[in-house]
Amino acid sequence: MNNMKTLKKFISLSFHISPAYFFLLIFQSMMETGQVLVNVILPKYLVDELVGGRNRDNLIRFGLYIVLSNVAFLFLNKTMKRIMDVRNIYMKEKLNQAMADKIMKVEFACLEDPYYLDLKERAVFACRTMSALENLIGSVAKVLNNTVTILSLLVVMFTLSPIFVLLLVLTISISVVAQKFFSKYQLEIYKELIPINRRYGYYVSLGFDAKYQKDIRLYNMNQMLTDRVLYYNRQIYDWFKGFIRKQGVFQGFVGIINDLQAAIAYGYVGIRVISDKMGGRIGIGSFTMYVTAAINFTTSATDLGKNIMTVIQMLGYLQPFMEFMSLPDEAKKEGSIPFEGEVESLCFENVTFHYPKSEQLVLKGISFEIKKGEKISVVGLNGAGKSTIVKLLCRLYKPASGTIYINGRDIYEYEFTSYMKCLAAVFQDYKLFAFSVLENIRGGEEEEENEINRERVASLLGQVGLKEKMEELPKGMDTLFGKQYDPGGIEMSGGQSQKVAIARALYKEASLIILDEPTSALDPLAEAEIYEHFNQLVGDKTAIYISHRMSSSVFCDKILVLDGGLITDFDSHKKLMEKEEGMYYKLFQSQAVNYQI
């Protein structure tokens, strides 16, 4: 994505967030330019009156014009600055929010692809660490202001001499070229710094992350972390040392060019005051006007060059951000038919799958069918493809070939949001958030809390075995999960947290429930308790259990046995136990030995 495409995407995104922002930018530029022109043109008439007629009324009138216009413009500019400061913060936060929304909406496969993960990290780094969004917004506003001011001053200076303007433009061009080379150097250096800074930030953050502290202290890793931080700190220091040296040379060169511009302005206009050989003499008032215009012109032009280079530089930093924002949303990718009713049937037909950028097949043309209300257990060794089935059903990935049908229709024909309402899943790596226990279970299914859904949550907590735990808490299920933001928050064991996750899945009232290793954090007694009540909890819903523990299979209608991405059996527990040479029998017997007394 080149700079023009990046800028176009940025403007489109910004305009979508706040159309009024661009009109405010234009108005602010006009106000700032108006103040510059007032201070360039009006003093000419005051000086001419001072060295000419010296009429007291005229002197008072011109003096009042200058003072009142400056007061008016100062008030407007200050007011606009305050408005734009607030609006810039709003735009920055909205753009960051857009980035967060995109992360949640982008195709899930991107979040497990190393390329897109790195792209996301570079985008976040540019936005947060480099403040590229904030700098780009500010620089675009300054470019607009500089452009309007320069065009206005050009009109004034052309009334003196086009040659005078060309001399100033020549010196300004030298500054702009120098700025371009330095900005290019700065962008390349920052690109080299980004990976170093990311590693530095990672090791520094480890020292502040509570979940690593036990291992750091137990294995005396503090010195390792300190040494690694110091190593990257030295690299960053060496980088800045060379950068500051070159920056000093650049700033010194620009200072010389600025002095040359001032000399040209005063020299040329001064000659026009004392000589009529270059187009006629001008008065002292005109001298004041043209010199002021020239100084403001060179200042604005130099700033314009700097701001354009800053825009280009920030666009370079923001290319990963814009590329990430251009990824298609998962919900918009395909499917327009609303899903209605319940899951009546589920069918995998010759489904083959491999993960992105990998040619190794995880599933190899599997086919099976599940009917409404059936409880199916999926078993197999690690890497057999059990969890992959869940990801495919949840449309986190799309099959490489074959089709998954629900109610006789390809699941990708369904509109995304309505389809997701038909299923609920508890993953191996489920997450609970720093909300109350109640909010963690309700999720986004209810727009507002009421007594009915509170009773439902309380009932589910009782069914999964957390009723007594909630009664122990002063705030009950309104207690915040975790102590990071509330000392009175609850820290749950792995098994208790998993029960909350199961309650959340049941609360959704989906007609298809998927439990991927639902009891991996539970002890055998707690596991037995969950499975003893599970048929009651699930009711007539269709359920798929994925577990390494064969005890889950006893409660199921059928067991799907996976081995190396292939289905080797799909039958009831009783019939599979009759196949003593089968994988299921061997897995079940090997675990049963551990529970025998």
N, C-alpha and C positions, 0 to 999 in steps of 0.2 A: 504494500500500500504506500504510494508516494505521498509527498507533502500536500499536494493539491487535493487528492482524494481524502486525506486525513482531515484537512481544513474544512472541506465540504461536508464531511460526515459530522465534524464537531459543530459547525454552524447549524446544520439540520437538527442535530440532537439538542443543542442549546435553544434554538427557536421553538422546538416542540415543548421544551420545559417552560420557557417564559418568553412569549412574543414581545411583551412589553419591555423586556430588557434591552432589545435592540433600539427601540424608539427612545428610551432613556439615554442610551449611549450617544445617539445622534444629537439629542438636545443638550447633553453635557458638553459635547464637542463644540457646539455652536456657542454656548455660554463662555467657554474658556477662550475660544477664538475672538469672541466679541470683546472681552476684556483686553486681550493683546492689542487689537486694532484701536481701541479707545486710547490706550497709552502710547500708541505709535502716532496717531493722527492728531488728536486734540492738543497735545503739547506744542505742536507746530504753530498753531494760531496764537497761543499764549506767548511763545517766544517772539514771534513776529510783532506782536503788539508791544512787548517790552522794549524791543530795539527800534520800534517804529513810532506809531502815534502815541503810545502810552496812555490811552484813554482809560480812565479809572473804571468806568462802567463796563467797558469791554474786558478789562483785566479781571474784574470780579465775575463777569458772566462766564468767561472761559475757565476761570479757576473753579467756579461752582460746577460747570459741566464735567470737568475732570474728576472732582471730588465725588459728586453725586453718582456719576456713572460708575466709578470704581466701587463705591459703597453698594450700589445696586448689583453690580456683577459679582462683587465679593460675597454678598448675601446669597445670590443665586448659586454661585459656585460651591460655597460651603454647604448649602442645602443639598445640592446635587451630589456632592461628595459623600455626605452622610447617607443619602438614599442609595447611592451606588455601592458604598462600602457594605451596607446591609444586603443589597441585592447580589453583590459578588459572593458573599458568604453563602447566601441562599443558593446561588447557581453552583457553587463548589459542592455544597452538601447534596444538592439534587443530582449532580453528576455522579458523585460517589454512591448515592442511593441507586442510581441507574445501573452502576457497575454491580452492586450487590444483587439487584433484581435479576440482572443478566446471568450472574453465577447460578442463581436458583432456577432460572428458566432454560438455560442452555442444555443441549443434549447431554445426558448423563455420561455418555461415552467419552466426551471431551474432558470430563473431570477425572478420568482415570487414564487418559492418554498423556504420556510424558511431554509431548510437544505443547499441548494446550495447558497443561499444568504450569509449564515454564512460562508460557505466554501470559497466563493469569497472574503469576508472581511478578513478572516484569511490568504488567499493567498496574497492579496494586502498588508496586515500588514507585513507579513514576507518579502516581496520584498522591501517595501519602508521603514518601520520603523526599521526592524531588519537588513536591507541590506544583507539579507541571500543570494541572488543571487551573489552579489559582493564578499561576504566572501567565498562562495562555490567555485567560479571560482578561487580566489586567493589561497585557501587552496588546491585545486586539483593540481594547478601548483606547489605549494611548496612540496606536497607529492611526485610528480614525481621527483623533483629536489633532495629531501632528499634521495629517494630510489636509484637513480643513484649514488649519492655521497657515501652512505653507502656501496653499493656493491663494489665500487672501493677501498674504504679504507679497507674493509674486506680482499681483496686480498693482500694488503700491510701488514696488521697486522698478517695474517696467516703465513707469512714468519718468524715471530718472534716466536709465540707460539699459538696453539689453546686454551690452558688454559687461556692465557691472554685475548683472545677474549671472552671466556665464562664468565670470571669474569666481564668484562664490560657489556656483554649482560644481566647478572643477575641483576646488579644495574639499568640498563636501564629499564628492565622489571618491576622493582618496581615502577619507575617513571611513566611508561605507565599505570600500573594498577591504581595508584593513580589518574592519569589524567582521566582515564575512569570513575572512581567513581565520580569525581568532575564534569565531563561533564554531566553525567547522572543526577546528582543533579541540575546542572545549567539548563538543558533542562526542567526538571520537574517544576522548579521554574518559568522559563520564560513562560511556558504554563499557569501557574496560574496567571502570570502577564498580559498576553495578554488581557483577558476580562476587567481587571481593566484599563489597558492603553487605550483600545478602548473607554471606558466610559469617561475617563479623556479627551481624544482627542475630543470626541463629545462635551462635555460641554465647553471646551476651544474654539473650532471652532465656537460655537454659538456667542461668543463675537466678532468675526471677520466677521460674515456673515451679509451683509447689509440687506438682506430680513427679518431678525428677529428683526432689531433694533427698528422699530416702536412699536412692541408689548412689547419688553423688557422695553422701556422707558415709554410707556403709562401705563403699569401695574406694574411698579417699580420692575421688576424681576431681576435687576442687582445683588442684594445681594443674591438672591437664587442661581444664577449661580456661584457667587464667593464662597459661602459656599460649593456648590457641588464640585467645582474644588479643593478647599482646602481639602475637605474630601478625595477625591481620591489621592490628592497629598501626604497626610499623609500616606495613605496605601502604596503608591509607596516608600515613604521614609522608612517606617518600613521594607519593603521587601529588599531594598538595604542595610539597616543597618545589617540585618542578613546575607545577601549574602556576603558583604565585609568582615565580621568577619570570615566566613568560608573560603573565598578566601585567607585571610592572613595566616590562619593555613596551607592551602594547599601549598601556595607558600613557606612558611618556611620549610615544609617537603621536598619539591622538592629541595630547596637550600642545605639542608643537604645531600641529595642523590648525588647532583652534586659535592659537595666537596669530598664525598667518592669516586666517580669516578675518580676525579683528583688525589686523594691520591693513588688509585690502579695503575693508569697509571704511575705516577712518581716513586712510590715504586717498582713496578715490573721491569720496564725498568732500573731503577737505580741499582737494584740488579744484573741485567744481565751485567751491565757495570763493576762492581767490583768483580763478582763471576762467575765461570764457572760451578757451580754445577747444573744449571737449563737449560743446553743445550749449554753452551759455552758463552764466553764473546763477547760483541759487542762493537764497537767503539763509540766515542763521536758523530760522525756524524749520526750513526744509532740510538743512544739515542735520538738525536734531531728529527729524522724522525719519530720514533715510538711514542714518546710522542706527537708530533704534530698530527700524525695520530689518536692517541687515543682520544685526546681532540676534534678534529674535528668529530671523529666518535660518541663520546658521545653526542656532541652538535647536530649533524645531527639526531642521533637516538631519542634524546629527542624531537627535533623539529618535527620529523616524527610522534611520538606518539601524540604530541599536534595537529599537523595538521590533522591526521586521526580522532582524537576526534572532531576537529572542523568540518571536513567534515560530520561526523555522526550527530553532533549537527545541522548543517545547513540543512542536509537532513531531520532531524526531523521537523525543522521549515518549510521546503519547501514541505512536504508531501501534505498539502492542495493545494499548487500551482500545483504540478504534478498531483494530483487527478483531479483538475479542468481542467488542460490542456488535460487530457485523455478523457474528455467528448466528445461524437461525435458531429461533426459540423452539424447544421441543414440542410445545403445545401447538405451534403453528405449522409444524413440519408436514403433517398429513392427518387425514381423518376429519369427516364433517358430519357423520351420522351420530346423533345423541344416543348414548346408551340408556336404555330404559328397562325397568323390571329387574329381575334377579338373574344370576348365572344359572342357566338350566343345563348347560353342557360345556365341557372344555376339551379341546382336542389338539394334540400336537401331531402334525402330519409331515413326516420325513424332514424333521428340523435338524439342520446342521449349523454349527456356530463356531467361530473362532474370534478371539478378542482382537481389537484393532492393532495393526502393525505386527501381528503374529500369525503365522501360517499353521500353527498347531491347532488341530481341531479339538475342541472341548466336548462338543456333542456331534455325533456322527449319524445323522439321518434317523433320529429317534421318532417313534410314533406311539401314542397311547391316547386313551379317552377316559374322561372322568365325568360321571353323571351327577346331577344335582343331589346334594345331601351326603355324598360319599366322603369318607375320611380316608385319605391316601397318605401313606408314609413313603418317603423317598430315602433310600439307604444306599450306602456304597463307601468305598475307601476315599481318603482325601484326594481331591483332584478328579473325582469321577464325573463331576459336572452337576452336582446336586444344587448348589447355590446359583449356578448359571440359569437353571430352569426358572428360579424365582425372578432373577433380573430380566429374563425375557418376558415373563408374564407381566411384570410391572412396566414394560416398555422402556426399561433403562438401556437395553440394547435391542437391536433388530437381528433376526436370524440371517445368516449368510445365505441360506436357502431353505425351502420349506415354508410352511404356514402354521400359525397358531390361530385356532378358531375358538371363539366363545359364542354360544348360541348360534352356531353355524356361520358366523361371519368373521372374516379376518380382523384381528384385534386392532390393526392399524387403519381400519375403515371407520372406527369409532372416534368421535370427537374426544380430545385428550382429557379434559376436565371431568366430563361425565363418566368416561371410562374409569378414571382413577377412583371414583366414588364406589365402584362395584367391588373393589378389593381392598384388603388391609393386610399389612405384613409386619412381622417382627423380625428384623434382620439380626445376624450375628453381632454386628457392630452398631446396634441401635443406640440412639442418643436421647438423653433427657436434658432439658434446658433449665436455665435459671429463672423459671417461672414457678408458680405454686404447683403442688401435686395435682390439684384440680385442673389448672390450666394445661399442664402437661398431658393430662388424659383427654380433656375436651379438644385440645388443638384448635384447628380452624373450622370445626364442624358446626359450631354455634356462633352466631353473630354477637349474642349477648347472653350473659349468665342469667338463669332463672332457677326457681326452686325445683322444677322438674328435672333439669339436667344435673343439678347438684345431687338429687336423690339417686339418679342413675349412676353417677360416679361413685357415690357412697356404697351403692349396692355392688358394683363391680369390684371395688376395693375389698369388700367383704368376701366376695366369691373367690378372689385370687389369694386370700389369706392375709390381707393387710389391715383388717378392721381394728385389731387390737393396737397395731402400730399407730394408726391415725388417732385413736382415742388417747394415746399417751402424749400427743403433741398439744401444746396450749392452743394453737390455731388450727388444729386438725388438718384437713386436706387443703386449707389455705396457707399452709406453711411453705415457705420458699424452698425449692430444691437446691441444695448446696449452700455453703457458708461464705462464698466469695463476696456477696453483696448484702448479706444479712446474717449477723452473728446467731440469730435465732433460727437459721435455716436448718434443714435436715440433711444429714449425711447417711445415705442408705448403703447397705451391703449390696454386692453384685446380684444376689438372688432377689432381694427386695426391689431393686431397680428394675430387674427383668419382669417382675410381677406387674409393676406400674406400666411397663411397655406393653405387656399382654393386655392389661385393662384398657389401654389406649386403643389397641387394635380392635377389641371387642366393642368399645364405645362407638366406633365408627359405623356400626351396623351395616357393614359390607356383607354381601352374600357369598363372597369367597375370602377365606382367611388363610394366610400363608405364614407359617412359623418356621423360620430358618434357624435351627439349633435353639429352640425356645427354652430349653432347660439347661444350657451349657454351664450357667453359673450357679445352678442349684445343687444341693447335696442330694443323695439318693432318696431320702425321706421326703424332702420338699418336692422332688421330681415326681415321686409316686402320688403325692397329694395333688399336684397340678393335674396329672393325667387321670386321677380318679374322678376329678370333677370336670374334666375337659369336655366330655360329651355334653354335659349339662350346660357348660359355659357356651359352647359353640352352637348347641341346639341343632336345628335342621340346616345350618349353613354348610356349604361345601368347604372342606378344610384340607390343606396340604401341609404335612409335617416333614421337616427335614431334620434328621438327628443322627448322631453317631451311636446313640444308645438304643439298643434294639427293643427296650421296654416300651417305647412309644408305638411300636408296630403292633403289639398285642391288641390295642384298642382300635385299630384301623380296619376298614373293610378290605383294603388291598395294600400290598407293598410293591413299590416300584424299585427294582434293584438295578443300579447303574454300575458298570464296570468299564473304565476306560472310555467313557463317552457313549457306550452302547447299553441298551436295555437287555439284560440277561434273563430277567424274570418280572412278571407282573401278575401277582396272585395273592390269595389270602395267606395269613400267617400259618394257618393249619396245613394248607397244601404245600407251602414252601418248606415247612419243617419236615415234610415227607421226603424231600430231595436232599439226602445227606451229602451228596457231592456238590450241591449248589452253594454259591457264595453266601446267601442269606443264612442258611443253616450253620455254616462255619462261623459267620460273624456272631450270630445269636449264641451259639454254644460257647464261643471264646469269652463273651461277656458274662454269660450265666455262671461260669466257673468262679468268677470274682465275687459273686454274691452268695455262693454256697458256704454253709457252715461245716 
